[in-house]
Amino acid sequence: MACGCNVWCIVSTVLLLFLNLKPLICGESQVPCYFIFGDSLVDNGNNNDLLTQARANFPPYGIDFPDGPTGRFTNCRNMADILAELLGFDDYIPPFATARGQDILKGVNYGSESVGIRDETGQQLGARISLNAQLSNHKITIRHIATLLGSKALAKEYLSSCLYTVGMGNNDYLNIYFMPQFYPTSSLYTPKQYAKVLVKQYSQQLKTLYKYGARKIAVFGAGRLGCIPEALTTYGTNESSCVEMMNSAAQLFNDKLELLVDDLKNKLTDVEFSYIYASGSSSQVSPSNDFTVADGPCCNVSTTMGKGQCIPQQVPCSNRDEYIYFDGYHPTEAANILIATIAYNAMSGLLPCGTSCSSSHGEKSDLHSISLSTTRAKFVAQ
């Protein structure tokens, strides 16, 4: 499964032992299925056949992936791929666009680049699959699962044991609020008002997922959007390390989102929720001895069509493990390994192994608590 790796069961066992996590039995996953809702941080091919600028099915994306460019916005595995490995799945969760037959019983990835909580998010880039559309696609999947298992009752029981991750909000800022040339949103709402509007809509969407049978839901907060290379290029930093107005706006959203998750926990007593701040945004990975480049992309990025994405066919940097970002927005596999490991650590309460899955005891995790160089060594076979 892994890029440039082999013998995943051996590698994962070493990693889990290092993190004081419960080792997996090779071929046995901790949950029967894993459903992924999100944006380009998890998209693994759903945008490939859409009429959109937001695609990654061309080199240099996938330069280190065994199958080459697949629609993942990174050089190799994205966060969802690595989470699937940590959960013990023997293959990656298939995208909705190509998932067929028995494959859907292990889960489906609905992620789509450029999308968010609001339906209009990312529309300047072309076709996309918003969170509402992803939920509609999941309803189709549920019907197919009921057919495969023989009844709606059996499907309901099966789905209640699955893991669901939802990561939205980044593009509602990057592709709406901070794009006044396309949207009036920033003139209609203050950052505080906008965060309230977003979380109110998000609440209904998470309740819809609950209505569809989800009972183990991890909700990812937005990243520090002002630290991504594209933000630095567009706005500058005024002598700080990041664009603080963007980080502040994202933090307002996260604060309200965490309160929402707590409220849903109290009101929906038959569902387990986890709020995870290690949201898949590589901007939360700080420069260290592991990363020598924290403010620039590994590939040459476009300044016109697909702005901030890799220019097709151009050769990226060779020292990709030293970069946090592969393009102007998205993490390298090296950063994804660290982010996914921390996210897994944080969602232990949703997994059968409970706190023995995690080396920490809280649901919020600090990305600095694990050294990438040590973590990476556990993933890459020598």
C-alpha positions in Angstrom: 0.0 0.0 0.0 2.5 2.6 1.1 4.7 4.7 -1.2 8.0 3.1 -1.7 7.1 0.7 1.2 6.4 -3.0 1.7 5.3 -5.4 4.4 2.8 -2.9 5.9 1.9 -5.2 8.7 5.4 -5.3 10.1 5.9 -1.5 9.7 2.5 -0.7 11.3 3.3 -3.0 14.3 6.6 -1.2 14.9 4.9 2.2 14.7 2.1 1.3 17.0 4.5 -0.1 19.5 6.5 3.1 19.4 3.4 5.2 20.0 2.2 2.8 22.8 -0.8 2.0 20.6 -2.6 -1.4 20.4 -1.0 -3.5 17.7 -3.1 -4.8 14.9 -3.5 -8.3 13.7 -2.4 -8.3 10.1 -5.5 -8.2 7.9 -7.9 -7.2 10.7 -9.1 -3.7 10.9 -10.2 -2.0 14.1 -13.5 -1.0 12.5 -15.4 -2.8 9.8 -15.6 0.3 7.6 -14.4 3.8 7.3 -16.3 6.6 5.6 -14.5 9.9 4.7 -16.1 13.2 4.1 -13.9 16.2 3.3 -11.9 18.3 0.8 -8.6 18.1 -1.0 -6.8 16.9 2.1 -8.5 13.5 1.6 -9.7 13.6 -2.0 -8.3 10.5 -3.7 -9.8 10.8 -7.2 -13.4 12.0 -7.0 -12.6 15.2 -8.9 -10.7 13.4 -11.7 -13.6 13.3 -14.2 -15.2 16.6 -13.2 -15.0 19.8 -15.3 -12.9 21.7 -12.8 -9.5 23.3 -12.3 -9.4 21.5 -8.9 -7.8 18.2 -10.0 -4.6 16.4 -9.3 -4.6 13.5 -11.8 -1.4 14.6 -13.5 2.3 14.7 -12.6 4.0 15.8 -10.5 1.2 14.8 -8.1 1.6 11.1 -7.2 5.3 11.2 -8.1 6.0 8.7 -5.3 2.7 6.8 -5.4 2.9 3.3 -6.9 0.0 4.0 -9.3 1.3 7.5 -10.2 -1.2 10.4 -10.3 -4.5 9.3 -8.9 -6.2 12.6 -7.9 -4.4 12.9 -4.5 -3.1 16.4 -3.9 0.3 15.3 -2.7 3.4 13.4 -3.8 2.1 10.1 -2.4 -0.4 9.2 0.4 -2.8 11.7 1.9 -4.1 11.8 5.4 -7.0 9.4 4.7 -4.7 6.8 3.2 -2.5 6.8 6.3 -5.4 6.7 8.7 -6.8 3.7 6.9 -3.4 2.0 7.4 -3.3 2.8 11.0 -6.8 1.5 11.4 -5.6 -1.8 9.9 -7.2 -1.8 6.5 -5.3 -3.8 3.9 -6.0 -1.4 1.1 -6.9 2.3 0.7 -10.6 3.3 1.0 -11.9 3.7 -2.5 -13.3 7.0 -3.9 -17.0 7.2 -4.4 -16.4 7.8 -8.1 -15.0 4.3 -8.6 -16.2 2.3 -5.6 -18.2 -0.7 -6.7 -19.7 -4.0 -5.4 -18.3 -5.5 -2.2 -15.6 -2.7 -2.0 -18.1 -0.3 -0.4 -18.4 -2.6 2.6 -15.1 -1.4 3.9 -16.0 2.2 3.4 -16.0 5.0 0.8 -14.0 8.2 0.4 -16.3 11.1 -0.6 -13.7 13.8 -0.4 -13.6 16.5 -3.1 -11.1 19.3 -3.7 -12.2 23.0 -3.2 -15.5 22.2 -1.3 -16.8 23.2 2.0 -19.8 23.5 4.3 -21.6 25.9 1.9 -22.8 24.6 -1.5 -21.3 27.6 -3.3 -17.8 27.1 -1.9 -15.2 26.7 -4.7 -17.7 27.3 -7.5 -15.2 29.7 -9.2 -13.0 26.6 -9.9 -15.7 24.5 -11.6 -17.6 21.3 -10.7 -17.2 19.9 -7.2 -18.9 17.7 -4.6 -20.0 19.8 -1.6 -20.6 18.3 1.8 -24.3 18.3 1.1 -23.6 16.4 -2.1 -21.3 14.0 -0.3 -24.1 13.2 2.2 -26.4 12.5 -0.8 -23.8 10.2 -2.2 -23.5 8.4 1.2 -27.3 7.8 1.1 -26.8 6.0 -2.2 -24.0 3.9 -0.6 -26.3 3.0 2.3 -28.9 1.7 -0.1 -26.3 -0.5 -1.9 -25.0 -1.8 1.5 -28.6 -2.7 2.5 -28.8 -4.7 -0.8 -25.5 -6.4 -0.2 -26.4 -7.4 3.4 -30.0 -8.3 2.7 -31.9 -5.7 4.7 -32.0 -2.1 6.0 -31.8 -3.4 9.6 -28.6 -5.3 8.9 -27.1 -2.2 7.1 -28.1 0.0 10.1 -26.4 -2.3 12.5 -23.3 -2.6 10.3 -22.9 1.1 9.8 -23.2 1.9 13.5 -19.8 0.2 14.0 -18.0 2.1 11.3 -15.8 5.1 11.7 -16.7 8.4 10.0 -14.3 11.4 9.6 -15.5 14.8 8.5 -13.2 17.6 7.7 -14.7 20.8 6.4 -14.3 24.5 6.8 -10.9 25.3 5.2 -12.3 26.1 1.8 -15.2 28.1 3.2 -12.5 30.6 4.1 -9.9 30.0 1.3 -12.5 29.7 -1.5 -15.2 32.2 -0.3 -14.4 34.5 2.6 -11.0 35.5 1.5 -11.9 35.8 -2.2 -13.8 39.1 -2.4 -13.2 39.2 -6.1 -15.7 36.3 -6.5 -17.9 36.4 -3.4 -19.4 39.3 -1.3 -19.2 37.1 1.9 -16.6 39.1 3.7 -18.6 42.3 3.2 -21.8 40.7 4.5 -20.3 39.0 7.6 -17.7 39.8 10.2 -15.3 36.9 10.9 -17.3 36.2 14.1 -20.7 36.3 12.3 -19.4 34.1 9.5 -18.1 31.4 11.9 -21.5 31.3 13.5 -23.2 30.9 10.1 -20.9 28.1 9.1 -21.2 26.2 12.3 -25.0 26.5 12.3 -25.1 24.9 8.9 -22.4 22.3 9.8 -24.6 21.3 12.8 -27.4 20.3 10.5 -25.1 18.4 8.2 -23.6 16.4 11.1 -27.1 15.6 12.3 -27.9 14.3 8.9 -24.9 12.0 9.0 -26.2 10.8 12.4 -29.7 10.3 10.9 -28.0 8.1 8.2 -26.7 5.8 10.9 -23.2 7.2 11.9 -22.4 6.5 15.5 -18.6 7.1 15.6 -17.8 10.5 14.2 -14.5 12.4 14.2 -14.8 16.1 13.3 -11.7 17.9 12.2 -11.1 21.6 12.9 -9.8 24.0 10.3 -6.1 24.5 9.9 -4.0 27.6 10.4 -4.8 28.9 7.0 -2.6 31.9 7.2 0.5 29.7 7.2 0.1 28.0 3.8 2.4 29.2 1.0 -0.4 30.5 -1.1 -1.6 32.7 1.7 1.9 34.0 2.3 2.3 34.8 -1.4 -1.1 36.5 -1.7 -1.2 38.6 1.5 2.4 38.8 2.8 2.9 38.5 6.6 3.8 42.0 7.8 6.9 40.6 9.4 5.1 37.8 11.2 5.4 34.1 10.2 1.8 33.8 9.0 -1.2 35.8 7.8 -2.8 36.4 11.2 -6.2 37.6 9.9 -6.7 34.3 8.3 -5.5 32.3 11.3 -7.8 34.4 13.6 -10.8 33.7 11.4 -10.1 30.0 11.3 -9.7 30.0 15.1 -13.1 31.6 15.6 -14.6 28.8 13.5 -12.7 26.1 15.5 -13.8 27.5 18.8 -17.5 27.4 17.8 -17.0 23.9 16.2 -15.6 22.5 19.4 -18.6 23.8 21.3 -20.9 22.3 18.8 -19.3 18.9 19.1 -19.6 19.1 22.9 -23.3 20.0 22.5 -23.9 17.1 20.1 -22.3 14.7 22.6 -24.7 15.8 25.2 -27.8 15.8 23.1 -27.2 12.6 21.0 -26.3 10.2 23.7 -26.1 7.1 21.4 -23.3 8.6 19.3 -19.6 9.1 20.0 -18.1 12.3 18.7 -14.5 13.4 18.8 -13.2 16.9 17.9 -9.7 16.8 16.4 -7.6 19.9 16.0 -4.9 18.0 14.1 -7.2 18.7 11.2 -5.1 17.5 8.3 -3.7 21.0 7.6 0.0 20.8 7.4 0.2 24.4 8.6 0.0 22.9 12.1 3.3 21.2 11.6 6.0 23.6 12.7 9.5 23.9 11.2 12.0 21.6 13.0 15.0 19.5 12.2 12.5 17.3 10.3 11.3 20.0 8.0 13.7 22.5 6.5 11.2 24.3 4.3 8.0 25.4 6.0 6.9 28.4 3.9 7.2 27.3 0.3 5.9 24.6 -2.0 8.0 21.6 -3.3 6.6 21.9 -6.8 6.4 24.9 -9.1 2.9 26.3 -8.7 0.6 28.0 -11.1 -0.2 31.7 -10.9 -3.1 31.4 -13.3 -5.3 28.4 -13.9 -5.5 26.3 -10.8 -3.7 29.0 -8.9 -1.5 27.5 -6.1 -1.5 24.0 -7.6 1.4 22.3 -9.2 2.2 23.2 -12.8 1.5 20.0 -14.8 4.5 17.8 -15.8 7.2 19.9 -14.1 9.7 18.2 -11.9 9.2 18.9 -8.1 11.9 19.2 -5.5 13.9 16.1 -4.8 14.1 16.5 -1.0 10.3 16.1 -0.5 10.6 14.8 3.0 12.0 18.1 4.1 9.0 20.2 2.9 5.8 20.6 4.7 3.9 21.6 1.6 3.9 19.9 -1.8 2.0 22.7 -3.6 0.6 26.1 -2.4 -2.1 24.4 -0.2 -1.5 20.8 0.4 0.9 18.8 2.7 3.6 16.4 1.5 3.3 12.8 2.5 6.0 13.4 5.1 3.7 16.0 6.8 0.6 13.8 6.2 2.3 10.9 8.1 2.7 13.1 11.2 -0.8 14.7 11.0 -2.6 11.4 10.4 -0.7 9.7 13.3 -1.7 12.5 15.7 -5.3 12.4 14.4 -5.4 8.6 15.0 -4.0 9.2 18.4 -6.8 11.7 19.2 -9.7 9.6 18.0 -8.9 6.7 20.3 -12.3 7.1 22.1 -14.1 6.1 18.9 -12.1 2.8 18.5 -12.6 -0.6 20.2 -9.2 -0.4 21.8 -10.2 2.8 23.6 -7.4 4.8 25.3 -5.0 1.9 24.7 -5.0 3.2 21.1 -3.5 6.5 22.2 -0.3 7.6 23.8 -2.2 10.6 25.2 -5.5 10.7 27.1 -7.2 13.8 25.7 -9.2 14.2 22.5 -7.1 17.2 21.5 -3.5 16.5 20.5 -0.3 18.5 20.1 1.4 17.8 16.8 4.7 18.5 18.3 4.5 15.5 20.7 5.9 13.1 18.1 9.0 13.5 16.1 8.4 13.1 12.4 11.8 11.5 11.8 11.0 8.8 14.2 7.4 8.4 12.9 8.5 8.3 9.3 11.1 5.6 10.0 8.3 3.4 11.3 6.4 3.8 8.0 9.2 3.4 5.5 10.7 -0.1 5.1 14.4 0.0 4.9 
